[in-house]
Amino acid sequence: MHITTLFEDERAVSPVIGVILMVSITVILAAVIGTFVLGLGTQVQQSAPTANFEFSYTPGSDGTFTDSDATGTDGDQFTVEHTSGQSMDRSRVVVQVEGTEVGESSDWSDTTISVGSSFSYTEDGTAALEAGDTIRIVWNSPNGETSNTVGRSTVPTS
């Protein structure tokens, strides 16, 4: 056997590379098809934006966050400001006090909620602000299938 013929003979390389390419293409196709069949492709597009909000509170006429008149109209108020993170369409965002939606999407200062945008709510009988209540900023996906809390705060004791 001659040593030079070992280095010059390349007959087995082509079939091995062909098999490796066919297997890799099959695996990639199976992954792509599996992603769409299982619906994972649509979920990636529906992820909630990441944003930070700052909450400020102003007690009403009695100086505390207790509902002295039992109607939820004693003037307690809060303001939410978008301080950093991704922008979002205001029509996809709702503000809730203890699960009750307050205000309108048009109450945001801008049509696109981005850094500097704010929302203010003064008690109007829809929802009373009580110390310990949770205020949530909820984002709804474009297809309406999911919603995520993107901001949360608790009403202070005073």
C-alpha positions as CSV (number, residue, x, y, z in Angstrom):
1,M,0.0,0.0,0.0
2,H,1.3,3.4,-0.9
3,I,1.1,6.3,1.5
4,T,0.4,8.8,-1.2
5,T,-2.7,7.1,-2.3
6,L,-4.2,7.5,1.2
7,F,-3.9,11.2,1.0
8,E,-5.2,11.5,-2.5
9,D,-8.2,9.2,-2.2
10,E,-11.3,11.4,-1.4
11,R,-14.1,9.1,-2.5
12,A,-15.7,8.7,1.0
13,V,-15.8,12.4,1.9
14,S,-18.7,13.3,-0.5
15,P,-21.2,10.7,0.8
16,V,-20.5,11.6,4.5
17,I,-21.0,15.3,3.9
18,G,-24.2,14.6,2.0
19,V,-25.6,12.5,4.8
20,I,-24.7,15.2,7.4
21,L,-26.4,17.9,5.3
22,M,-29.5,15.9,4.8
23,V,-29.9,15.1,8.5
24,S,-29.3,18.8,9.5
25,I,-31.8,20.0,7.0
26,T,-34.4,17.5,8.3
27,V,-33.8,18.6,11.9
28,I,-34.2,22.3,11.0
29,L,-37.4,21.7,9.1
30,A,-38.8,19.6,11.9
31,A,-38.1,22.4,14.4
32,V,-39.7,25.1,12.2
33,I,-42.8,23.0,11.5
34,G,-43.1,21.9,15.1
35,T,-42.9,25.6,16.3
36,F,-45.8,26.6,14.1
37,V,-47.9,23.5,14.7
38,L,-47.6,23.9,18.5
39,G,-48.4,27.6,18.2
40,L,-45.2,28.8,19.7
41,G,-44.6,31.2,16.8
42,T,-47.6,33.3,17.6
43,Q,-46.8,33.5,21.3
44,V,-43.4,35.1,20.7
45,Q,-45.0,38.0,19.0
46,Q,-47.5,38.5,21.8
47,S,-45.0,39.2,24.6
48,A,-45.7,42.1,26.9
49,P,-43.5,45.2,26.7
50,T,-41.1,45.9,29.5
51,A,-41.6,49.2,31.1
52,N,-41.1,51.0,34.5
53,F,-43.7,53.3,36.0
54,E,-43.5,55.7,38.9
55,F,-46.6,56.2,41.1
56,S,-47.3,59.3,43.1
57,Y,-50.2,59.8,45.5
58,T,-52.1,62.8,46.9
59,P,-54.6,62.3,49.7
60,G,-57.9,64.0,49.5
61,S,-59.8,66.4,51.8
62,D,-59.3,64.4,55.0
63,G,-55.5,64.1,54.4
64,T,-55.5,60.2,54.4
65,F,-56.3,57.4,52.1
66,T,-59.4,56.4,53.9
67,D,-62.8,56.8,52.4
68,S,-64.4,59.1,54.9
69,D,-67.6,59.7,52.9
70,A,-68.1,56.0,51.7
71,T,-68.7,57.2,48.2
72,G,-65.1,57.2,46.9
73,T,-65.2,60.9,46.1
74,D,-63.2,62.5,48.8
75,G,-60.5,63.7,46.4
76,D,-57.8,61.0,46.8
77,Q,-55.7,60.9,43.6
78,F,-52.7,59.2,42.0
79,T,-50.5,59.8,39.0
80,V,-48.6,57.2,37.0
81,E,-45.6,58.2,34.9
82,H,-43.8,56.0,32.4
83,T,-40.1,56.4,33.4
84,S,-38.3,53.9,31.2
85,G,-38.7,50.9,29.0
86,Q,-40.6,50.1,25.8
87,S,-43.4,52.2,24.4
88,M,-46.9,50.9,24.0
89,D,-50.2,51.8,22.4
90,R,-52.4,53.4,24.9
91,S,-55.5,51.6,23.6
92,R,-53.9,48.3,24.8
93,V,-53.4,49.6,28.4
94,V,-55.9,49.8,31.3
95,V,-55.4,51.1,34.8
96,Q,-57.0,49.2,37.6
97,V,-57.6,49.9,41.3
98,E,-58.2,46.6,43.0
99,G,-59.3,45.0,39.7
100,T,-61.7,47.8,38.8
101,E,-60.8,49.7,35.6
102,V,-60.5,53.5,36.2
103,G,-60.3,56.3,33.7
104,E,-60.2,55.9,29.9
105,S,-57.3,55.1,27.6
106,S,-57.5,58.7,26.4
107,D,-56.6,59.9,29.9
108,W,-53.0,59.2,29.1
109,S,-51.1,62.3,28.2
110,D,-49.9,60.8,24.8
111,T,-51.4,58.5,22.2
112,T,-48.3,56.2,22.6
113,I,-47.3,55.6,26.1
114,S,-43.6,56.2,26.2
115,V,-41.1,57.8,28.6
116,G,-42.7,60.9,30.0
117,S,-46.3,59.9,29.4
118,S,-48.5,60.1,32.4
119,F,-52.0,59.1,33.7
120,S,-53.9,60.8,36.5
121,Y,-56.9,59.6,38.4
122,T,-59.0,61.5,41.0
123,E,-61.7,59.5,42.8
124,D,-65.0,59.8,40.9
125,G,-67.0,57.1,42.5
126,T,-65.7,54.4,40.2
127,A,-63.1,53.1,42.6
128,A,-62.2,54.5,46.0
129,L,-58.5,54.7,46.9
130,E,-57.9,53.1,50.2
131,A,-54.6,52.5,52.0
132,G,-53.2,49.1,50.9
133,D,-55.1,49.0,47.6
134,T,-53.2,47.7,44.6
135,I,-53.0,49.8,41.4
136,R,-52.1,47.9,38.3
137,I,-51.1,48.9,34.8
138,V,-52.4,46.1,32.6
139,W,-51.3,45.6,28.9
140,N,-53.6,43.5,26.6
141,S,-52.1,41.7,23.6
142,P,-53.2,42.8,20.1
143,N,-55.1,39.6,19.5
144,G,-56.8,39.9,22.9
145,E,-55.8,36.4,24.1
146,T,-53.4,37.5,26.9
147,S,-52.9,40.3,29.4
148,N,-50.0,41.1,31.6
149,T,-49.4,43.5,34.5
150,V,-46.6,45.8,33.4
151,G,-46.7,48.1,36.5
152,R,-48.0,47.8,40.0
153,S,-48.1,49.9,43.2
154,T,-49.8,49.9,46.6
155,V,-51.6,52.9,47.9
156,P,-49.6,54.2,51.0
157,T,-51.1,54.5,54.4
158,S,-51.0,58.3,54.4
